[in-house]
Amino acid sequence: MTSPLALRVTEAVSAAAAVLQVQAITRLRLDRAPQTLRMRIELRFASVPVVELFRMVSGDPRVDMVPANLEAVRFPLTSGPGTSFTVAFGGLRPASRYWYRITAGGGRVARHGALIKGWAATLDRLVEFDFSVATLLMDGDGGSPGEVQFYAVIYDEEGERRREFGDRESRSDGGDLPVSPRYIRPAGPPFSLRGAPDDLTLLCGADEDDQADLSFGLNLDIGGSWIPDTPPAGPDSGETENHDFTYAVHRLTDLPGTPGSTELTPVLFRTRPGVLAFEAVWSVRVSVFDPYPTPREVIPRLTPRQRLLAPGEGARLRGPDRRRHVVALGLEGVRIGSGRPDREHWRLLEGPRRARVLLHAGSEGRLDLVLWDEEGLLYGLLDVLGSGAGDEPVEGAPWIRLDGPFIAPPLILLDSKDQLQLFAIDHHGSLRSRPLDPEPREWRAIGGPFRGNLVGWTTLEGPPILAAEDGEGRIWVGTTTGENWVPIAADQHRLVAGFGTADGAGWLVATDDEGSLWVRQLKPDSSWEELGSLEKAPEAPHDALQASGCGDHE
C-alpha cells in the first residue's frame, strides 16, 4: 500500500501521461492470500515491467529495499511488451509485510526509476484442531496395566510443532483388549497454529509405556522419542527400549486463503493393525483474517478525461447514452467506432491529416476533439456525439480552425463557470488561452516565455492552476487568469504533472535524470521530496497477535 499522498502523485502522473506521454501505471490491483501476493498491473504505454519484492525489516524503504532483503523479482518477458500484466509471488510468510517496486520503460519521457513504490502484507491464517474422543483398538501390554499417551504433531514449513493430549492411564484388563478404550478429551481450548502455510502435515500417534511394571510409578522415560523430525510419508508403528508406538498421518493441502472461517471435513486417523492400534477423529477449522487492512485497488483503473493520440493509437470511452465508443487516429483521419467487437462500425470524421488529436471526455458523455497537426496548427470538433442525441457522431460537424502554430501539446481545463478553456504554448514561448467553443475568438496571452511541459488542474474554488517550465531551471506557477505567476526552482527536475488536494494545497510532480519521481508542495518554504520518502510502513495494529505455533512438547 502507498501513502495517500504518494497515491495522489501516482494518479496525477498517470492522468498527465495521457498527454505528456510519460510512462505511468493506470491501474494496480493487489490480491492477497496468506502466502501469495498477486498484482494486476496496467500501463499507459506498452512495456515489460520489472516487479521487485523486498522483505520489510526496519519499516524504512530506503533501508530495507536493498539486495540483501530482496525476496523475489518478476519480469514477464515471455509475453512481450504490453499494457496489462499479472505477476504473482508465492511461498511468502503469512501475516508479513513486504515492500514492492515496479519499474517500466516506454513513453516519450524516459523514466528509469520506479513507477511506484509501496508496501503490501500477506493475510494471516489460524488453523484450530480439536477432537472429542480417541478409541484404543489394541493395547499391546498383555498381562499388566497399560499406560497410553496420545500425541498431536503438526508439521509446517518451519519444522515440527507438537502437542500432547490425554494423560497416561491404566486401561488394560491384563489381556490384549482394553477395558475402557475411549479416551475423553481433557479440558482446555483446542490446539492451534497461527500463521499457518498453505499445506500442513498432521500426525496423530499413541505411545504405551512398558516400564510401568518395574518403575513403581516413577516416569523414567517420558516417551515421544519416536516422533519423526520431518513429516513422515505414511503411517508407522514400532517400539523403543521402553515404549510401543503407532501413528497415522494426514496431509492438508491448499487451505482456504480468503478472509472468513471454514470448517473442513473431519479427519479420521486410523492406525494399521498391530501391537498398539487406535482411531481418532479431528475437527479442523481454518480462519483467515487481515492484520494490515489495505485496499484491493491500490490504483483504481484510471480513465483520464484527456488523451493525446498519435496515428495508430486509440482510446475507449462512454458516450452520453452510456454506450462504449472507440476513437482512433489513422493516416486517413479520425475515426469513431461503436466499440462492439462482434459488429464494429466505423465512421470517418473528415479533417486534417497526419496529426495528433487531443480528446476531452467531459461530464455526461460529451466528447470534444482538438487536432494538432504536424505544422502545429489546432482544429476543434466540438460535442462530437451530440450530448445525448444518439450513439453516432453528429453528421456534418465542421472542424473549427483554432490557429497556431503551437510547439507543445494543448491542454483543456474546465473553469469555475463550467466553460472549457484551451491552453497552448506558441512558437515564441507565449502561453495563450481561449474558450473552447465555435465562436471566432482571439487567443489571450497569459504568461511566458515557456519552453517545456505544460500541466494544470482545477480547484474547488477559484480559477484553475497552471504550471510550465521556462527552460532556464525554473517552473512558473499561476492561475488561468494570467495573474500571480510565481517562480519555483526546478533543481534539475522536469515537470510531468500537478494536482490539488481537498484542502486547497497544490503539488508539483517532476522526474530527475534517473527517472525517479519528486514532489513539491506550492509553499515558499517547501522543497522537493523524493517520492520514496513519502511511503512509510504503518505500525502493527495493537490487537494483532503475533504468528505462533501450537506449543512446544510438554
C-alpha positions as CSV (number, residue, x, y, z in Angstrom):
1,M,0.0,0.0,0.0
2,T,1.2,3.5,-0.7
3,S,0.6,6.6,1.5
4,P,-2.4,8.8,0.5
5,L,-0.1,11.5,-0.9
6,A,2.0,9.0,-2.9
7,L,-1.2,7.6,-4.3
8,R,-2.3,11.1,-5.4
9,V,1.1,11.6,-7.0
10,T,0.8,8.4,-9.0
11,E,-2.7,9.1,-10.1
12,A,-1.7,12.6,-11.2
13,V,1.2,11.3,-13.2
14,S,-1.0,8.6,-14.8
15,A,-3.5,11.2,-15.9
16,A,-0.8,13.6,-17.2
17,A,0.9,10.7,-19.0
18,A,-2.1,10.6,-21.4
19,V,-0.9,14.0,-22.8
20,L,2.8,14.3,-21.9
21,Q,3.5,10.7,-22.9
22,V,5.2,9.7,-19.7
23,Q,5.0,6.1,-18.8
24,A,2.7,5.5,-15.8
25,I,0.5,2.9,-14.1
26,T,-3.2,3.3,-14.9
27,R,-4.3,0.5,-12.6
28,L,-2.7,-1.5,-9.8
29,R,-4.8,-4.2,-8.2
30,L,-3.5,-6.3,-5.3
31,D,-5.0,-9.7,-4.4
32,R,-3.6,-11.1,-1.2
33,A,-3.5,-14.5,0.5
34,P,-1.6,-16.0,3.4
35,Q,1.4,-17.0,1.2
36,T,0.7,-15.2,-2.0
37,L,0.7,-11.6,-3.4
38,R,-0.8,-11.3,-6.9
39,M,-0.6,-8.0,-8.8
40,R,-2.6,-6.8,-11.7
41,I,-0.7,-4.1,-13.5
42,E,-1.9,-1.9,-16.3
43,L,0.4,0.6,-18.0
44,R,-0.2,3.7,-20.2
45,F,2.3,2.6,-22.8
46,A,3.5,-0.9,-23.9
47,S,6.5,-2.2,-22.0
48,V,7.7,-5.1,-19.9
49,P,7.5,-4.2,-16.2
50,V,10.0,-5.3,-13.6
51,V,8.4,-6.0,-10.2
52,E,10.7,-6.4,-7.1
53,L,9.6,-7.6,-3.7
54,F,11.7,-6.9,-0.6
55,R,11.3,-8.1,3.0
56,M,10.3,-5.3,5.4
57,V,12.8,-5.2,8.2
58,S,13.1,-1.7,9.6
59,G,10.0,-0.1,8.2
60,D,12.1,2.4,6.2
61,P,12.1,1.7,2.4
62,R,15.4,3.4,1.9
63,V,17.0,1.0,4.4
64,D,15.0,-2.2,3.5
65,M,14.9,-2.0,-0.3
66,V,18.5,-3.4,-0.8
67,P,19.7,-6.6,-2.5
68,A,20.2,-8.3,0.9
69,N,16.4,-8.1,1.5
70,L,15.3,-9.0,-2.0
71,E,12.6,-11.7,-1.7
72,A,11.9,-12.2,-5.4
73,V,11.7,-10.4,-8.8
74,R,9.3,-10.9,-11.7
75,F,9.7,-9.6,-15.3
76,P,7.2,-11.3,-17.7
77,L,9.5,-11.4,-20.7
78,T,7.7,-14.3,-22.4
79,S,4.6,-12.3,-23.0
80,G,6.5,-9.5,-24.7
81,P,5.7,-5.7,-24.3
82,G,2.2,-5.0,-23.4
83,T,-0.1,-2.7,-21.3
84,S,-1.6,-5.4,-19.0
85,F,0.2,-7.9,-16.8
86,T,-0.4,-10.2,-13.9
87,V,2.5,-11.2,-11.7
88,A,2.4,-13.4,-8.6
89,F,4.7,-14.0,-5.7
90,G,4.3,-17.3,-3.8
91,G,5.8,-19.0,-0.8
92,L,5.7,-15.9,1.3
93,R,5.3,-15.8,5.1
94,P,1.8,-15.3,6.4
95,A,1.0,-12.1,8.2
96,S,4.1,-10.4,6.9
97,R,4.8,-7.1,5.2
98,Y,6.8,-6.6,2.1
99,W,8.0,-3.6,0.0
100,Y,7.4,-3.6,-3.7
101,R,8.9,-1.6,-6.6
102,I,7.5,-1.5,-10.1
103,T,9.7,-0.2,-13.0
104,A,8.9,0.0,-16.7
105,G,10.2,1.8,-19.8
106,G,8.1,3.2,-22.6
107,G,6.7,6.7,-23.3
108,R,8.3,9.8,-24.8
109,V,9.8,10.9,-21.5
110,A,12.1,8.1,-20.2
111,R,11.6,7.0,-16.6
112,H,14.3,4.8,-15.4
113,G,13.3,4.9,-11.8
114,A,10.3,3.2,-10.2
115,L,6.8,4.0,-11.4
116,I,5.5,3.2,-8.0
117,K,6.9,2.0,-4.6
118,G,4.7,0.8,-1.8
119,W,4.1,-2.0,0.7
120,A,1.7,-4.9,0.9
121,A,1.0,-7.5,3.5
122,T,0.1,-11.2,3.3
123,L,-3.0,-12.4,5.2
124,D,-2.8,-14.3,8.5
125,R,-4.3,-17.8,8.9
126,L,-5.3,-19.6,12.1
127,V,-5.9,-23.4,12.0
128,E,-7.6,-24.9,15.0
129,F,-7.7,-28.7,15.7
130,D,-9.9,-30.5,18.2
131,F,-11.3,-33.9,19.0
132,S,-13.9,-35.4,21.3
133,V,-12.6,-38.9,21.9
134,A,-9.9,-41.3,20.8
135,T,-10.7,-45.0,20.8
136,L,-8.0,-47.6,21.6
137,L,-8.4,-50.6,19.4
138,M,-5.5,-52.7,20.7
139,D,-3.3,-52.5,23.8
140,G,0.0,-54.3,23.5
141,D,0.7,-54.6,27.2
142,G,-0.5,-58.1,27.9
143,G,-0.8,-59.2,31.5
144,S,-0.2,-55.8,33.1
145,P,-1.7,-52.4,33.2
146,G,-1.1,-50.3,30.0
147,E,-0.3,-46.6,30.1
148,V,-1.1,-44.8,26.9
149,Q,-0.4,-41.2,25.9
150,F,-1.7,-39.6,22.7
151,Y,0.2,-37.0,20.6
152,A,-0.8,-34.5,18.0
153,V,2.0,-33.2,15.8
154,I,1.7,-30.5,13.2
155,Y,4.4,-30.1,10.6
156,D,4.7,-26.9,8.7
157,E,7.4,-25.3,6.5
158,E,9.4,-24.2,9.5
159,G,9.7,-27.6,11.2
160,E,7.9,-29.6,13.8
161,R,5.2,-28.3,16.1
162,R,3.7,-30.8,18.6
163,R,1.1,-31.0,21.4
164,E,0.2,-33.9,23.7
165,F,-3.3,-34.7,24.8
166,G,-4.7,-37.2,27.2
167,D,-2.9,-38.3,30.5
168,R,-1.3,-41.7,30.8
169,E,-3.9,-44.0,32.3
170,S,-4.1,-47.8,33.0
171,R,-6.6,-49.1,30.5
172,S,-5.8,-52.9,30.2
173,D,-7.5,-55.9,31.7
174,G,-4.4,-57.9,31.5
175,G,-5.1,-59.1,28.0
176,D,-4.8,-57.5,24.6
177,L,-8.1,-55.6,24.7
178,P,-8.7,-52.5,26.8
179,V,-11.4,-52.3,29.4
180,S,-12.0,-48.6,28.8
181,P,-11.0,-48.0,25.2
182,R,-12.4,-44.4,24.9
183,Y,-10.1,-41.6,25.9
184,I,-12.1,-38.5,26.6
185,R,-10.7,-35.1,25.5
186,P,-9.2,-33.3,28.5
187,A,-10.5,-29.8,29.4
188,G,-9.0,-26.8,27.7
189,P,-9.1,-24.9,24.4
190,P,-8.3,-26.6,21.1
191,F,-4.7,-26.6,20.0
192,S,-4.0,-24.3,17.1
193,L,-1.4,-23.0,14.7
194,R,-1.1,-19.3,13.9
195,G,0.5,-18.1,10.6
196,A,-0.3,-21.4,9.0
197,P,1.1,-22.1,5.5
198,D,-1.0,-23.4,2.6
199,D,-0.1,-27.1,3.3
200,L,0.3,-28.9,6.6
201,T,1.0,-32.5,7.6
202,L,-0.8,-33.8,10.7
203,L,0.3,-36.7,12.8
204,C,-1.8,-38.4,15.4
205,G,0.1,-41.0,17.5
206,A,-0.1,-43.1,20.6
207,D,2.7,-44.1,23.0
208,E,2.4,-47.0,25.5
209,D,4.8,-47.1,28.5
210,D,6.0,-50.7,29.0
211,Q,8.2,-49.8,32.0
212,A,5.3,-49.2,34.4
213,D,5.6,-52.7,35.9
214,L,9.1,-52.0,37.1
215,S,9.2,-48.3,37.8
216,F,6.6,-48.3,40.6
217,G,5.1,-45.1,39.3
218,L,8.4,-43.4,38.5
219,N,8.4,-42.0,35.0
220,L,11.9,-43.0,33.9
221,D,11.2,-42.4,30.2
222,I,8.5,-39.9,29.2
223,G,8.3,-41.3,25.7
224,G,7.9,-39.4,22.4
225,S,11.4,-40.1,21.1
226,W,9.9,-41.9,18.2
227,I,8.2,-38.8,16.7
228,P,9.8,-38.1,13.3
229,D,11.7,-34.8,13.0
230,T,10.3,-34.3,9.4
231,P,6.9,-35.0,8.0
232,P,6.6,-38.8,7.5
233,A,5.3,-40.2,4.2
234,G,2.7,-42.5,5.9
235,P,1.6,-44.4,9.0
236,D,4.1,-46.4,11.0
237,S,4.4,-48.4,14.3
238,G,7.2,-50.0,16.3
239,E,8.8,-50.0,19.7
240,T,11.7,-48.3,21.5
241,E,13.5,-49.6,24.6
242,N,10.6,-48.9,26.9
243,H,7.7,-47.9,24.7
244,D,5.4,-49.2,22.0
245,F,4.1,-46.6,19.5
246,T,1.9,-46.2,16.5
247,Y,0.8,-43.2,14.4
248,A,-1.3,-42.2,11.4
249,V,-0.7,-39.3,9.0
250,H,-2.9,-36.9,7.1
251,R,-2.0,-34.2,4.6
252,L,-3.9,-30.9,4.4
253,T,-3.3,-29.0,1.1
254,D,-4.5,-25.8,-0.4
255,L,-6.0,-24.5,2.9
256,P,-8.6,-21.7,2.4
257,G,-6.9,-18.3,1.7
258,T,-9.8,-15.8,1.7
259,P,-11.0,-14.0,4.8
260,G,-13.5,-15.8,6.9
261,S,-13.9,-19.1,8.8
262,T,-14.2,-22.5,7.2
263,E,-15.0,-25.9,8.9
264,L,-13.2,-28.6,7.0
265,T,-14.3,-32.2,6.6
266,P,-13.4,-34.1,9.8
267,V,-10.1,-36.0,9.6
268,L,-10.2,-39.7,10.6
269,F,-6.9,-41.1,11.9
270,R,-6.9,-44.9,12.0
271,T,-3.6,-46.7,12.5
272,R,-2.8,-50.0,10.9
273,P,-3.3,-53.2,12.9
274,G,-0.5,-54.1,15.3
275,V,0.6,-54.4,18.9
276,L,-0.9,-50.9,19.6
277,A,-3.7,-49.5,17.5
278,F,-6.3,-46.7,17.8
279,E,-8.6,-44.4,15.8
280,A,-9.4,-40.7,16.4
281,V,-11.4,-38.1,14.6
282,W,-10.2,-34.5,14.5
283,S,-12.2,-31.4,13.6
284,V,-10.4,-28.7,11.7
285,R,-11.4,-25.0,11.4
286,V,-9.5,-22.5,9.3
287,S,-9.8,-18.8,9.9
288,V,-8.2,-16.2,7.6
289,F,-8.1,-12.5,8.5
290,D,-6.2,-9.4,7.6
291,P,-3.9,-7.9,10.2
292,Y,-3.0,-5.0,7.9
293,P,-6.2,-3.9,6.1
294,T,-5.4,-2.3,2.8
295,P,-7.5,-1.5,-0.3
296,R,-7.6,-4.1,-3.1
297,E,-7.5,-1.5,-5.8
298,V,-4.2,0.3,-4.9
299,I,-4.7,2.5,-8.0
300,P,-8.3,2.1,-9.3
301,R,-8.5,1.9,-13.1
302,L,-7.9,5.5,-14.3
303,T,-9.8,6.8,-17.3
304,P,-8.3,10.3,-17.7
305,R,-10.6,12.9,-19.3
306,Q,-7.8,13.8,-21.8
307,R,-5.8,11.6,-24.1
308,L,-3.3,12.6,-26.8
309,L,-3.5,10.1,-29.6
310,A,-0.8,9.6,-32.3
311,P,-1.5,7.9,-35.6
312,G,-2.3,4.3,-34.9
313,E,-3.5,4.8,-31.4
314,G,-7.0,4.7,-30.0
315,A,-9.0,5.3,-26.8
316,R,-12.2,3.9,-25.4
317,L,-14.9,6.0,-23.7
318,R,-18.6,6.0,-22.9
319,G,-21.0,8.3,-24.7
320,P,-23.9,10.2,-23.3
321,D,-26.1,7.1,-23.7
322,R,-23.6,5.1,-21.6
323,R,-22.6,3.1,-24.7
324,R,-19.0,2.4,-25.5
325,H,-17.2,4.2,-28.3
326,V,-13.7,4.0,-29.7
327,V,-11.8,7.0,-31.0
328,A,-8.8,6.1,-33.3
329,L,-6.4,8.2,-35.3
330,G,-5.1,6.8,-38.6
331,L,-3.3,8.3,-41.5
332,E,-6.7,8.9,-43.2
333,G,-8.0,10.9,-40.2
334,V,-10.0,10.5,-37.0
335,R,-12.4,7.6,-36.8
336,I,-15.1,6.8,-34.2
337,G,-16.2,3.2,-33.8
338,S,-19.1,1.6,-31.9
339,G,-16.8,-0.4,-29.6
340,R,-18.6,-3.6,-30.4
341,P,-16.0,-6.3,-31.5
342,D,-18.7,-8.6,-32.9
343,R,-20.2,-5.9,-35.2
344,E,-17.8,-3.0,-35.2
345,H,-19.0,0.1,-37.2
346,W,-16.6,2.9,-38.0
347,R,-17.3,6.5,-39.1
348,L,-14.5,8.7,-40.6
349,L,-14.5,12.3,-39.4
350,E,-13.2,14.3,-42.3
351,G,-10.4,16.7,-41.4
352,P,-6.7,17.5,-41.5
353,R,-4.3,14.5,-42.0
354,R,-1.1,13.4,-40.3
355,A,-1.8,14.9,-36.9
356,R,-2.2,14.1,-33.3
357,V,-5.6,14.6,-31.6
358,L,-6.4,15.6,-28.0
359,L,-9.7,14.2,-26.9
360,H,-11.5,15.5,-23.9
361,A,-14.3,13.4,-22.4
362,G,-16.4,15.7,-20.3
363,S,-19.3,15.1,-18.0
364,E,-22.5,13.4,-19.2
365,G,-20.6,11.8,-22.1
366,R,-19.7,14.9,-24.0
367,L,-16.7,14.4,-26.4
368,D,-14.6,17.3,-27.7
369,L,-11.6,16.8,-30.1
370,V,-8.7,19.1,-30.6
371,L,-6.5,18.1,-33.5
372,W,-2.8,19.3,-33.5
373,D,-1.3,18.8,-37.0
374,E,2.3,18.4,-38.0
375,E,2.6,22.2,-38.6
376,G,1.5,23.0,-35.0
377,L,-2.0,24.2,-36.1
378,L,-5.0,23.4,-34.0
379,Y,-8.5,22.4,-35.1
380,G,-11.5,21.7,-32.9
381,L,-14.5,19.4,-33.3
382,L,-16.9,20.0,-30.5
383,D,-19.6,17.9,-28.9
384,V,-18.9,15.1,-31.4
385,L,-21.6,12.7,-30.0
386,G,-24.2,15.4,-29.7
387,S,-24.6,15.4,-25.9
388,G,-27.1,12.6,-25.8
389,A,-28.6,12.8,-29.3
390,G,-27.5,9.3,-30.0
391,D,-24.6,6.9,-30.3
392,E,-23.4,8.2,-33.7
393,P,-21.2,11.3,-34.4
394,V,-23.1,14.3,-35.4
395,E,-23.5,14.4,-39.2
396,G,-21.6,17.2,-41.0
397,A,-20.0,18.6,-37.8
398,P,-17.3,21.0,-39.0
399,W,-13.7,21.2,-37.8
400,I,-13.0,24.7,-36.4
401,R,-9.6,26.2,-37.1
402,L,-8.1,27.4,-33.8
403,D,-5.0,29.0,-35.2
404,G,-1.4,28.3,-34.3
405,P,1.4,27.2,-34.7
406,F,2.0,25.8,-31.2
407,I,5.1,24.0,-30.0
408,A,3.6,21.7,-27.3
409,P,0.5,19.6,-26.9
410,P,-2.5,21.7,-25.9
411,L,-4.3,21.4,-22.5
412,I,-8.0,21.6,-21.8
413,L,-9.4,22.7,-18.4
414,L,-12.8,23.4,-17.0
415,D,-13.0,26.8,-15.4
416,S,-15.2,27.9,-12.5
417,K,-18.0,28.8,-14.9
418,D,-18.1,25.2,-16.3
419,Q,-16.6,26.6,-19.6
420,L,-13.9,24.6,-21.3
421,Q,-10.7,26.6,-21.8
422,L,-7.9,25.7,-24.2
423,F,-4.3,26.4,-23.4
424,A,-1.2,26.1,-25.6
425,I,2.4,27.5,-25.9
426,D,3.1,29.2,-29.2
427,H,6.4,29.2,-31.1
428,H,7.5,32.4,-29.2
429,G,7.1,30.6,-25.9
430,S,4.0,32.6,-25.0
431,L,1.3,30.7,-23.1
432,R,-2.1,31.5,-24.6
433,S,-5.7,30.6,-23.9
434,R,-9.2,30.9,-25.4
435,P,-12.6,29.3,-24.7
436,L,-13.1,26.0,-26.5
437,D,-16.2,26.9,-28.4
438,P,-17.2,27.5,-32.1
439,E,-17.1,31.3,-31.8
440,P,-14.2,33.2,-33.5
441,R,-12.0,34.4,-30.7
442,E,-8.6,35.9,-30.2
443,W,-6.0,34.0,-28.2
444,R,-5.1,35.8,-24.9
445,A,-1.5,35.8,-23.7
446,I,-1.4,34.9,-20.0
447,G,2.3,34.2,-19.4
448,G,5.7,33.2,-20.7
449,P,8.1,32.6,-22.2
450,F,7.9,28.8,-21.6
451,R,9.8,26.0,-23.3
452,G,8.8,22.8,-21.5
453,N,5.8,20.8,-20.5
454,L,2.5,22.5,-19.5
455,V,0.3,21.0,-16.7
456,G,-2.7,22.2,-14.9
457,W,-5.6,21.3,-12.6
458,T,-8.9,22.6,-11.4
459,T,-9.6,23.9,-7.9
460,L,-12.7,23.7,-5.8
461,E,-12.9,27.5,-5.6
462,G,-11.3,30.0,-7.9
463,P,-9.7,29.6,-11.4
464,P,-7.6,26.6,-12.4
465,I,-3.9,26.4,-11.7
466,L,-1.2,26.2,-14.4
467,A,2.5,25.3,-14.2
468,A,5.1,25.4,-17.0
469,E,8.9,25.3,-17.4
470,D,10.8,28.2,-18.8
471,G,13.9,26.2,-20.0
472,E,16.2,28.1,-17.6
473,G,15.8,25.9,-14.5
474,R,12.5,27.4,-13.2
475,I,8.9,26.3,-13.0
476,W,6.3,29.1,-13.1
477,V,3.0,28.6,-11.3
478,G,0.0,30.8,-11.8
479,T,-3.7,30.9,-12.5
480,T,-5.5,30.8,-15.8
481,T,-6.3,34.5,-15.5
482,G,-2.6,35.2,-16.1
483,E,-2.0,36.6,-12.7
484,N,0.2,35.8,-9.7
485,W,2.9,33.9,-11.6
486,V,5.5,32.6,-9.1
487,P,8.8,31.0,-10.0
488,I,9.9,27.8,-8.3
489,A,13.4,26.3,-8.6
490,A,13.3,23.2,-10.7
491,D,16.6,21.9,-9.3
492,Q,17.3,19.8,-12.4
493,H,13.8,18.3,-12.3
494,R,11.5,18.0,-15.3
495,L,7.8,18.8,-14.8
496,V,5.4,16.0,-15.5
497,A,2.2,16.6,-13.5
498,G,0.5,18.7,-10.9
499,F,-2.6,18.2,-8.7
500,G,-4.6,19.9,-5.9
501,T,-5.9,18.4,-2.7
502,A,-9.2,18.9,-1.0
503,D,-7.7,21.3,1.5
504,G,-6.7,23.6,-1.4
505,A,-3.0,22.7,-1.4
506,G,-1.2,22.4,-4.7
507,W,1.6,20.0,-5.6
508,L,4.0,19.7,-8.5
509,V,5.4,16.3,-9.7
510,A,8.7,16.0,-11.6
511,T,11.3,13.5,-12.6
512,D,15.1,13.7,-12.4
513,D,17.8,12.3,-14.7
514,E,17.4,8.9,-13.1
515,G,13.7,8.8,-13.8
516,S,12.7,8.9,-10.2
517,L,9.6,10.9,-9.1
518,W,9.9,14.0,-6.9
519,V,7.1,16.1,-5.4
520,R,6.9,19.6,-4.0
521,Q,4.1,21.5,-2.3
522,L,3.3,25.0,-3.5
523,K,4.6,26.7,-0.4
524,P,7.5,29.2,-0.2
525,D,9.4,27.1,2.4
526,S,8.8,23.7,0.7
527,S,11.4,21.7,-1.0
528,W,11.5,18.8,-3.5
529,E,11.0,15.4,-1.8
530,E,11.7,12.0,-3.4
531,L,8.5,10.0,-3.7
532,G,10.0,7.1,-1.8
533,S,10.4,9.2,1.3
534,L,6.6,9.6,1.5
535,E,5.9,5.9,1.7
536,K,6.1,4.9,5.4
537,A,5.0,1.5,6.6
538,P,2.3,1.5,9.3
539,E,2.8,0.2,12.8
540,A,1.5,-3.2,13.6
541,P,-2.1,-3.0,15.0
542,H,-2.1,-3.2,18.8
543,D,-4.6,-6.0,18.7
544,A,-2.8,-8.0,16.1
545,L,-1.4,-11.2,17.6
546,Q,2.0,-12.4,16.5
547,A,2.1,-15.6,14.5
548,S,2.9,-18.5,16.7
549,G,2.9,-22.3,16.8
550,C,0.7,-24.6,18.7
551,G,3.1,-25.0,21.6
552,D,6.3,-26.9,22.5
553,H,6.5,-30.5,23.6
554,E,5.2,-30.8,27.1
